[in-house]
Amino acid sequence: MTGPKNSVIGMDIEASLKRFQTSLPERYKVADGKAKFNAVIFEVDDETNKVKEIIRVNK
């Protein structure tokens, strides 16, 4: 996931909340601010198909 830190999936918080609360169409506005990158990396055992390690990435 990448996008502005203070947002709802990269969109303006107020517009996203209004859309959720009223169930009415609301134009999404891209949020401003410092961006953030979050991810996870899974190391999978090829023989068992089970996850051996999970690495969390926050930048």
Secondary structure, 3 states (H helix, E strand, C coil): CEEECCCECCECHHHHHHHHHHCCCCCCCECCCCEEEEEEEEEECCCCCCEEEEEEEEC
